[in-house]
Amino acid sequence: MDKKRSQPDKQWLIELESCESTNSWALEQLSQLQHGDVVFTHNQTAGRGQFDRAWVSSSGALTASFVLNLPIAQLAGLSLIAGLATIDAIETLSPNLHGTLGLKWTNDVFAEGRKLAGVLCESRIQAEQAQVVVGIGINCEPVPVDGAISLQEISAYVPDLQALLEQLQYCLLQLCNRSLVELLPEIQARDILQGKTIVFDAVNEQLTGVGAGIDEQGRLLIQLADGIRAYRSGRVLSID
């Protein structure tokens, strides 16, 4: 495997000079990777987000993928859990941001109404176990994307990438062993869609309603004229 394990005390960290996508690279090498391994590059040339949307990476962005070996039962709501871990890591290293970051279902971290970070979970399942690659991208410096924000714009202190990688790995490994039901109060407290009017693309229909929370299966609840509906997948197109 063409890789560079980092410092002797960070055997979990694999640094690549450049790659199209850390998630794609990790998935290709998954049989040789272990629980807790982290794939990181300073130069991601074709990053991917949810629904195969492009993730624009600047030289000051953190782009990394985290490998988890989990029972299938632990996969419920993993994108939300990874988003919460991302918030915990950022707020630990930048205490002035404590309580200011939110989750946009299912996989984005927002600050001041704009996207700060994104999560993409992809898995390979065998029997009752899953190998999961959790891609996390964080805008550390400003990026030329409408609706985006960076740590540099909201915090007087921006942690260096190595510290952020270590803290992300620590928080993700801690939270991935806990169930969605257990973490749901923390996730709900960060839900930026709660009580907001949203336009939602439910694949076969587009609708407008009010965010009514997240349930114990990780589904988005939307209050519509005929009652509350729960959605397992779909896209939030706008928030008012």
Sequence and secondary structure as in RCSB ss.txt:
>XXXX:A:sequence
MDKKRSQPDKQWLIELESCESTNSWALEQLSQLQHGDVVFTHNQTAGRGQFDRAWVSSSGALTASFVLNLPIAQL
AGLSLIAGLATIDAIETLSPNLHGTLGLKWTNDVFAEGRKLAGVLCESRIQAEQAQVVVGIGINCEPVPVDGAIS
LQEISAYVPDLQALLEQLQYCLLQLCNRSLVELLPEIQARDILQGKTIVFDAVNEQLTGVGAGIDEQGRLLIQLA
DGIRAYRSGRVLSID
>XXXX:A:secstr
   EE STT TTEEEES BS HHHHHHHTGGG  TT EEEES BSSEE GGG EE   TTEEEEEEEEEEEGGGG
TTHHHHHHHHHHHHHHHH GGGTT  EEETTTEEEETTEEEEEEEEEEEEETTEEEEEEEEEEESS  S TTB  
HHHH S    HHHHHHHHHHHHHHHTTS HHHHHHHHHHTBTTBT EEEEE SS EEEEEEEEE TTS EEEEET
TEEEEESS EEEEE 
